[in-house]
């Protein structure tokens, strides 16, 4: 019977803290697949570099995509190839229950990934959306400070810099969490 992990991804340095929760097949999923699942759950484009920071006895080590055939270098350390490393090696029963995910090194988004459960299920799907809360920021908005400015423009109705207009026109960002829309995008 296939094993699935129920994971949540939540964004650091933003209040209220956006969260997405989903189930993903543990045994065959790579960190690159997990990155794709996070992109589907958050609505981000996936057009930026990313890394997972995973704990070991020696401290944290990076797992990231290869760039031009070479491992991505994170703070002087070559990253483990995300397309070759399966998540079951580090996450789940008798392993780690969390890791960090960094996306868009310019904007500096940091997420916590938590393992909530490990399940034996007969489901044929590779992943499916469970739920979430609060809108996720639009991609390329300038990290937590930029997202704060967009939310302020939404809250006050004044947008002198055109940030809210940009978020709506470029990313279709509405400032609302639409669970059914996220589910449709994630589950296809």
For each residue, the residues with C-beta under 8 A, 3 or more apart:
1: 120 121 122
2: 25 26 27 120 121 122 123
3: 25 26 27 88 92 118 119 120
4: 23 24 25 26 118 119 120 121 123
5: 23 24 26 87 88 91 92 115 117 118 119
6: 21 22 23 115 116 117 118 119 130
7: 21 22 23 24 34 91 113 114 115 116
8: 19 20 21 113 114 116
9: 19 20 21 38 41 42 101 111 112 113
10: 17 18 19 20 111 112 114
11: 14 17 18 19 109 110 111 136 137
12: 17 110 111 112
13: 110 143 144
14: 11 17 18 137 144 147 148
15:
16: 133 134
17: 10 11 12 14 134
18: 10 11 14 42 132 133 134 135 136 137 177
19: 8 9 10 11 132 133 134
20: 8 9 10 38 41 42 129 132 136 182
21: 6 7 8 9 116 129 130 131 132
22: 6 7 37 41 127 128 129 130 186
23: 4 5 6 7 119 121 127 128 130
24: 4 5 7 29 33 34 37 87 126 127
25: 2 3 4 28 29 125 126 127
26: 2 3 4 5 29 87 88 91 92 118
27: 2 3 86 88
28: 25 86 126
29: 24 25 26 33 34 37 86 87 88 126 127
30: 33 34 82 83 84 85 86 87
31: 34 35 52 63 82 83 85 86 87
32: 35 36 65 82 83
33: 24 29 30 36 37 87 126
34: 7 24 29 30 31 37 38 52 87 113
35: 31 32 38 39 46 50 52 65 82 101
36: 32 33 39 40 46
37: 22 24 29 33 34 40 41 127 186
38: 9 20 34 35 41 42 44 101 103 111
39: 35 36 42 43 44 45 46
40: 36 37 185 186
41: 9 20 22 37 38 129 132 182 186
42: 9 18 20 38 39 136
43: 39 136 138 139 171 173 182 185
44: 38 39 48 103 104 136 139
45: 39 48 139 140
46: 35 36 39
47: 139
48: 44 45 103 104 105 106 107 139
49: 64 65 67 72 103 104 105
50: 35 64 65 82 101 102 103 104
51: 62 63 64 72 74 79 101 102
52: 31 34 35 62 63 64 82 99 100 101 102 113
53: 60 61 62 63 99 100 101 102
54: 60 61 62 63 90 96 99
55: 59 60 96 99
56: 59 60 61
57:
58: 61
59: 55 56
60: 53 54 55 56 100
61: 53 54 56 58 77 79 80
62: 51 52 53 54 72 74 75 77 79 80
63: 31 51 52 53 54 79 80 81 82 85
64: 49 50 51 52 71 72 74 79 80 81 82
65: 32 35 49 50 72 81 82 83
66: 69 70 71 72 81 82 83
67: 49 70 72
68:
69: 66
70: 66 67
71: 64 66 78 79 80 81
72: 49 51 62 64 65 66 67 78 79
73: 76 77 78 79
74: 51 62 64 77 78 79
75: 62
76: 73
77: 61 62 73 74
78: 71 72 73 74
79: 51 61 62 63 64 71 72 73 74 82
80: 61 62 63 64 71 84 85
81: 63 64 65 66 71 84 85
82: 30 31 32 35 50 52 63 64 65 66 79 85
83: 30 31 32 65 66
84: 30 80 81
85: 30 31 63 80 81 82 89 90
86: 27 28 29 30 31 89
87: 5 24 26 29 30 31 33 34 90 91 92
88: 3 5 26 27 29 91 92 95
89: 85 86 95
90: 54 85 87 95 96 99
91: 5 7 26 87 88 95 96 97 99 113 115
92: 3 5 26 87 88 95 96 115 118
93: 118
94:
95: 88 89 90 91 92
96: 54 55 90 91 92 99 115
97: 91 114 115
98: 112 113 114 115
99: 52 53 54 55 90 91 96 113
100: 52 53 60 110 111 112 113
101: 9 35 38 50 51 52 53 110 111 112 113
102: 50 51 52 53 105 108 109 110 111
103: 38 44 48 49 50 107 109 111
104: 44 48 49 50 107 108 109 139 140 143
105: 48 49 102 108
106: 48 143
107: 48 103 104 140 141 142 143 146
108: 102 104 105 143 144
109: 11 102 103 104 137 143 144
110: 11 12 13 100 101 102
111: 9 10 11 12 38 100 101 102 103
112: 9 10 12 98 100 101
113: 7 8 9 34 52 91 98 99 100 101
114: 7 8 10 97 98
115: 5 6 7 91 92 96 97 98 118
116: 6 7 8 21
117: 5 6
118: 3 4 5 6 26 92 93 115
119: 3 4 5 6 23
120: 1 2 3 4
121: 1 2 4 23
122: 1 2
123: 2 4 128
124:
125: 25 128 187
126: 24 25 28 29 33
127: 22 23 24 25 29 37 186 187
128: 22 23 123 125 186 187
129: 20 21 22 41 132 182 183 186 187
130: 6 21 22 23
131: 21 179
132: 18 19 20 21 41 129 177 179 182
133: 16 18 19 177
134: 16 17 18 19 177
135: 18 173 174 175 176 177
136: 11 18 20 42 43 44 177
137: 11 14 18 109 141 146 147 150 173
138: 43 141 147 150 167 170 171 173
139: 43 44 45 47 48 104 171
140: 45 104 107 170 171
141: 107 137 138 146 147 150 163 167
142: 107 145 146 147 149
143: 13 104 106 107 108 109 146 147
144: 13 14 108 109 147 148
145: 142 148 149
146: 107 137 141 142 143 149 150 163
147: 14 137 138 141 142 143 144 150 151
148: 14 144 145 151 152
149: 142 145 146 152 153 161 163
150: 137 138 141 146 147 153 154 163 164 167 173 175
151: 147 148 154 155 175
152: 148 149 155 156
153: 149 150 156 157 158 159 161 163 164
154: 150 151 157 164 175
155: 151 152
156: 152 153
157: 153 154
158: 153
159: 153 162 163 164 165
160:
161: 149 153
162: 159 165 166
163: 141 146 149 150 153 159 166 167
164: 150 153 154 159 167 168 175
165: 159 162 168 169
166: 162 163 169 170
167: 138 141 150 163 164 170 171 173
168: 164 165 171 172 173 174
169: 165 166
170: 138 140 166 167 173
171: 43 138 139 140 167 168
172: 168
173: 43 135 137 138 150 167 168 170
174: 135 168 178
175: 135 150 151 154 164
176: 135
177: 18 132 133 134 135 136 182
178: 174 181 182
179: 131 132 182 183
180: 183 184
181: 178 184 185
182: 20 41 43 129 132 177 178 179 185 186
183: 129 179 180 186 187
184: 180 181 187 188
185: 40 43 181 182 188
186: 22 37 40 41 127 128 129 182 183
187: 125 127 128 129 183 184
188: 184 185
